[in-house]
Amino acid sequence: MADSEDKEQFVATVSEDHETTCWGCGLRLILPSNAPVFKCGWCGAVTNQNDKKRENKWFWWKRLRDRCFVFVLLGFMLLVIGGGLWAVLPILFDNSLFAGVLHSFIAAVLSLSTLSTFALASFGCAGTPPIIQWGSYPVVGKGHLENYTFCHDCLKPKSPRSHHCRSCGFCILDMDHHCPFIGNCVGAANHRHFILFLISAVASMLYVAFMSAYVGSQIWPPLTYRQPLDPLSGINSDVAWRTLTESFLALLNSALLLTARGLVLVYLFFAGISVQIGLSVLLWQQLSYIYEGKTYLSHLSAQRTATDEVVEKDCKNILLFFGCPYSVSRLLPTVRDSQKRHRK
């Protein structure tokens, strides 16, 4: 009796196959009970039984936030354009009629290009996934839904190149990221407009900073030093520090005498420098992904996967992105790295 109680008892579980239906073609499939993800052998649709509709409590708050960001950014651009024209152009026209007309033309071109590309990226469609028939075997052919998944939020098929944005509420083709400052996703339809907006904005802010510094130097009040600087006193650390301190204090004292035009120029200079740095970093990151033939989301997905990946980097990717013909791209040197990267 004691020997029977000491014996270990083992319970064996036998997995049973169960029958399910493919959402893509409607065919019945026999699967193991522990297969949460499976692929249909006929249409190629991928089914994830653990994937369900996620509750999006803050959807309308996100939409309101995006709209506020759009109007704030639009107001900032109009403020920079209007303040720059009011503060810079009168001084330029006083110096030279040609300089005033030339810089008026440059300002008009940069302003129109920035506002138009911003409007196209913000209010245009980010990218609609392809419409494809699904749900019935006679309609769906073999491999017609290869690697498609089902979006439980949109209640329709989602292509491998699409991603569902919870801020916008629908699937975006070739989604790069959701940008709250344009209140829209960056996808296949507006990615080029977004890059052109960044290029135009960086050029505009560089121009604003340069012209503000140039015009500000002409109307800046003269510097008054508390102690006269002696250029014959030699050069050492103490003299250099004293000179720097006196120059900084004299600059601050003269800033108190600035007119409203001068204060606007100071604001435009620092705003142009700070915004230009931030947008330049974002532009460089975007162009790097385009050079690699990726988007931001595909870059993150490639980092999470442990499979071998063929990396092909080429300047042709940038030209093709902007719509240049292939004959032009062949004139550029080709830089390729087709070695496989093994991730552990």
QUIMONOR-V476330 format. One record per residue. N is the residue number from 0. RES is the residue in one small letter. SS is DSSP state (hx for helix, st for strand, lp for the rest). PSI is psi in degrees with one decimal (* if undefined). Layout:
n: {N | N}
res: {RES | RES}
ss: {SS | SS}
psi: {PSI | PSI}
This chain:
n: {0 | 1 | 2 | 3 | 4 | 5 | 6 | 7 | 8 | 9 | 10 | 11 | 12 | 13 | 14 | 15 | 16 | 17 | 18 | 19 | 20 | 21 | 22 | 23 | 24 | 25 | 26 | 27 | 28 | 29 | 30 | 31 | 32 | 33 | 34 | 35 | 36 | 37 | 38 | 39 | 40 | 41 | 42 | 43 | 44 | 45 | 46 | 47 | 48 | 49 | 50 | 51 | 52 | 53 | 54 | 55 | 56 | 57 | 58 | 59 | 60 | 61 | 62 | 63 | 64 | 65 | 66 | 67 | 68 | 69 | 70 | 71 | 72 | 73 | 74 | 75 | 76 | 77 | 78 | 79 | 80 | 81 | 82 | 83 | 84 | 85 | 86 | 87 | 88 | 89 | 90 | 91 | 92 | 93 | 94 | 95 | 96 | 97 | 98 | 99 | 100 | 101 | 102 | 103 | 104 | 105 | 106 | 107 | 108 | 109 | 110 | 111 | 112 | 113 | 114 | 115 | 116 | 117 | 118 | 119 | 120 | 121 | 122 | 123 | 124 | 125 | 126 | 127 | 128 | 129 | 130 | 131 | 132 | 133 | 134 | 135 | 136 | 137 | 138 | 139 | 140 | 141 | 142 | 143 | 144 | 145 | 146 | 147 | 148 | 149 | 150 | 151 | 152 | 153 | 154 | 155 | 156 | 157 | 158 | 159 | 160 | 161 | 162 | 163 | 164 | 165 | 166 | 167 | 168 | 169 | 170 | 171 | 172 | 173 | 174 | 175 | 176 | 177 | 178 | 179 | 180 | 181 | 182 | 183 | 184 | 185 | 186 | 187 | 188 | 189 | 190 | 191 | 192 | 193 | 194 | 195 | 196 | 197 | 198 | 199 | 200 | 201 | 202 | 203 | 204 | 205 | 206 | 207 | 208 | 209 | 210 | 211 | 212 | 213 | 214 | 215 | 216 | 217 | 218 | 219 | 220 | 221 | 222 | 223 | 224 | 225 | 226 | 227 | 228 | 229 | 230 | 231 | 232 | 233 | 234 | 235 | 236 | 237 | 238 | 239 | 240 | 241 | 242 | 243 | 244 | 245 | 246 | 247 | 248 | 249 | 250 | 251 | 252 | 253 | 254 | 255 | 256 | 257 | 258 | 259 | 260 | 261 | 262 | 263 | 264 | 265 | 266 | 267 | 268 | 269 | 270 | 271 | 272 | 273 | 274 | 275 | 276 | 277 | 278 | 279 | 280 | 281 | 282 | 283 | 284 | 285 | 286 | 287 | 288 | 289 | 290 | 291 | 292 | 293 | 294 | 295 | 296 | 297 | 298 | 299 | 300 | 301 | 302 | 303 | 304 | 305 | 306 | 307 | 308 | 309 | 310 | 311 | 312 | 313 | 314 | 315 | 316 | 317 | 318 | 319 | 320 | 321 | 322 | 323 | 324 | 325 | 326 | 327 | 328 | 329 | 330 | 331 | 332 | 333 | 334 | 335 | 336 | 337 | 338 | 339 | 340 | 341 | 342 | 343}
res: {m | a | d | s | e | d | k | e | q | f | v | a | t | v | s | e | d | h | e | t | t | c | w | g | c | g | l | r | l | i | l | p | s | n | a | p | v | f | k | c | g | w | c | g | a | v | t | n | q | n | d | k | k | r | e | n | k | w | f | w | w | k | r | l | r | d | r | c | f | v | f | v | l | l | g | f | m | l | l | v | i | g | g | g | l | w | a | v | l | p | i | l | f | d | n | s | l | f | a | g | v | l | h | s | f | i | a | a | v | l | s | l | s | t | l | s | t | f | a | l | a | s | f | g | c | a | g | t | p | p | i | i | q | w | g | s | y | p | v | v | g | k | g | h | l | e | n | y | t | f | c | h | d | c | l | k | p | k | s | p | r | s | h | h | c | r | s | c | g | f | c | i | l | d | m | d | h | h | c | p | f | i | g | n | c | v | g | a | a | n | h | r | h | f | i | l | f | l | i | s | a | v | a | s | m | l | y | v | a | f | m | s | a | y | v | g | s | q | i | w | p | p | l | t | y | r | q | p | l | d | p | l | s | g | i | n | s | d | v | a | w | r | t | l | t | e | s | f | l | a | l | l | n | s | a | l | l | l | t | a | r | g | l | v | l | v | y | l | f | f | a | g | i | s | v | q | i | g | l | s | v | l | l | w | q | q | l | s | y | i | y | e | g | k | t | y | l | s | h | l | s | a | q | r | t | a | t | d | e | v | v | e | k | d | c | k | n | i | l | l | f | f | g | c | p | y | s | v | s | r | l | l | p | t | v | r | d | s | q | k | r | h | r | k}
ss: {lp | hx | hx | hx | hx | hx | lp | lp | lp | lp | lp | lp | lp | lp | lp | lp | lp | st | st | st | st | lp | lp | lp | lp | lp | lp | st | st | st | st | lp | lp | lp | lp | lp | st | st | st | lp | lp | lp | lp | lp | lp | st | st | st | lp | lp | lp | lp | lp | lp | lp | lp | lp | lp | hx | hx | hx | hx | hx | hx | hx | hx | hx | hx | hx | hx | hx | hx | hx | hx | hx | hx | hx | hx | hx | hx | hx | hx | hx | hx | hx | hx | hx | hx | hx | hx | hx | hx | hx | hx | hx | lp | hx | hx | hx | hx | hx | hx | hx | hx | hx | hx | hx | hx | hx | hx | hx | hx | hx | hx | hx | hx | hx | hx | hx | hx | hx | hx | hx | lp | lp | lp | lp | lp | lp | lp | lp | lp | lp | lp | lp | lp | lp | lp | lp | lp | lp | lp | lp | lp | lp | lp | lp | lp | st | st | st | lp | lp | lp | lp | st | st | st | lp | lp | lp | st | st | st | st | lp | lp | lp | lp | st | st | st | st | lp | lp | lp | st | st | st | lp | lp | lp | lp | st | st | st | lp | lp | lp | lp | hx | hx | hx | hx | hx | hx | hx | hx | hx | hx | hx | hx | hx | hx | hx | hx | hx | hx | hx | hx | hx | hx | hx | hx | hx | hx | hx | hx | hx | lp | lp | lp | lp | lp | lp | lp | lp | lp | lp | lp | lp | lp | lp | lp | lp | lp | hx | hx | hx | hx | hx | hx | hx | hx | hx | hx | hx | hx | hx | hx | hx | hx | hx | hx | hx | lp | lp | lp | lp | hx | hx | hx | hx | hx | hx | hx | hx | hx | hx | hx | hx | hx | hx | hx | hx | hx | hx | hx | hx | hx | hx | hx | hx | hx | hx | hx | hx | hx | hx | hx | hx | lp | lp | lp | lp | hx | hx | hx | hx | hx | hx | hx | hx | hx | lp | lp | lp | lp | st | st | lp | lp | lp | lp | hx | hx | hx | hx | hx | hx | hx | lp | lp | lp | lp | hx | hx | hx | hx | lp | lp | lp | lp | lp | lp | lp | lp | lp | lp | st | st | lp | lp | lp}
psi: {-43.7 | -34.5 | -37.7 | -31.0 | -27.6 | -14.2 | 138.9 | 143.0 | 130.2 | 137.6 | 118.7 | 129.5 | 133.0 | 117.9 | 134.2 | 141.1 | 149.0 | 161.6 | 135.3 | 173.2 | 134.6 | 130.3 | -21.3 | -48.4 | -9.5 | 4.8 | 150.3 | 135.8 | 143.0 | 117.5 | 156.0 | 154.6 | -21.1 | 35.9 | 88.9 | -25.9 | 127.6 | 161.7 | 134.8 | 133.4 | -12.4 | -63.0 | -18.6 | 7.3 | 142.7 | 131.1 | 128.6 | 106.2 | -18.1 | -10.6 | 119.4 | 168.8 | 127.7 | 138.9 | 127.2 | 88.0 | -32.8 | 27.7 | -51.8 | -29.1 | -39.3 | -40.4 | -41.5 | -40.5 | -43.9 | -42.5 | -38.3 | -41.9 | -40.2 | -47.3 | -32.7 | -44.6 | -39.9 | -40.3 | -37.7 | -41.9 | -41.9 | -34.5 | -42.7 | -42.5 | -49.6 | -43.6 | -38.0 | -42.9 | -39.9 | -35.6 | -28.2 | -47.1 | -41.8 | -38.6 | -39.9 | -39.7 | -30.4 | -34.2 | -47.2 | 136.2 | -39.6 | -42.7 | -38.8 | -44.2 | -42.2 | -47.9 | -24.8 | -40.9 | -43.9 | -43.8 | -39.1 | -42.5 | -47.3 | -38.5 | -46.4 | -40.8 | -40.0 | -45.9 | -38.4 | -44.3 | -33.4 | -42.7 | -40.0 | -39.2 | -31.9 | -45.8 | -3.6 | 169.0 | 135.0 | -24.2 | 115.6 | 128.7 | 154.7 | 141.7 | 124.4 | 145.9 | 145.3 | 165.9 | -16.6 | 135.4 | -43.4 | -24.9 | -40.9 | 120.4 | 179.7 | 123.6 | 10.6 | -22.0 | 41.4 | 119.8 | 17.0 | 146.1 | 167.9 | 125.4 | 113.5 | -13.4 | -43.7 | -15.2 | 45.8 | 165.8 | 147.8 | 121.7 | 160.4 | -23.6 | 3.3 | 156.9 | 137.5 | 125.4 | 121.9 | -18.8 | -38.6 | -30.6 | 10.2 | 172.1 | 143.7 | 132.7 | 131.0 | 48.5 | 129.6 | -54.6 | 167.4 | 121.2 | 112.5 | -21.7 | -24.8 | -2.8 | 29.4 | 162.1 | 156.5 | 109.9 | -158.6 | -33.3 | -29.3 | 9.4 | -41.3 | -40.3 | -35.8 | -42.8 | -41.7 | -35.4 | -42.8 | -43.1 | -45.7 | -38.9 | -40.9 | -45.1 | -39.7 | -44.0 | -32.7 | -41.5 | -40.8 | -45.2 | -41.6 | -46.6 | -33.0 | -40.8 | -39.9 | -49.7 | -36.3 | -34.1 | -23.3 | -29.2 | 3.7 | 136.5 | 152.3 | 145.1 | 136.3 | 117.2 | 140.6 | -38.0 | 131.5 | 139.5 | 128.3 | 108.9 | -14.3 | 8.1 | 2.0 | 172.3 | 115.7 | -179.5 | -38.9 | -42.8 | -40.5 | -42.1 | -40.7 | -39.3 | -42.4 | -41.4 | -44.3 | -38.4 | -39.0 | -41.8 | -38.0 | -35.9 | -41.2 | -41.4 | -37.5 | -26.4 | -25.5 | -18.7 | 5.6 | 146.6 | 178.4 | -35.4 | -41.0 | -39.6 | -38.1 | -38.9 | -38.5 | -44.1 | -43.5 | -35.0 | -51.0 | -35.3 | -40.1 | -42.2 | -47.1 | -45.6 | -37.3 | -39.8 | -47.2 | -44.9 | -31.8 | -40.1 | -44.6 | -40.7 | -42.4 | -40.5 | -43.9 | -43.7 | -31.0 | -42.9 | -39.9 | -38.6 | -34.8 | -2.4 | 31.6 | 170.8 | 175.0 | -42.3 | -39.2 | -30.7 | -42.7 | -38.8 | -37.0 | -30.6 | -30.7 | -27.4 | 150.7 | 13.9 | 164.1 | 140.0 | 132.6 | 115.9 | 121.8 | 106.9 | 131.3 | 140.9 | -20.4 | -30.1 | -39.1 | -41.8 | -43.0 | -30.8 | -39.4 | 6.3 | 14.4 | 144.5 | 158.3 | -28.8 | -32.5 | -38.2 | -24.5 | -17.5 | -18.1 | 150.6 | 140.0 | 126.5 | 112.8 | 144.7 | 89.9 | 12.4 | 146.1 | 135.9 | 123.7 | 122.6 | 134.7 | *}
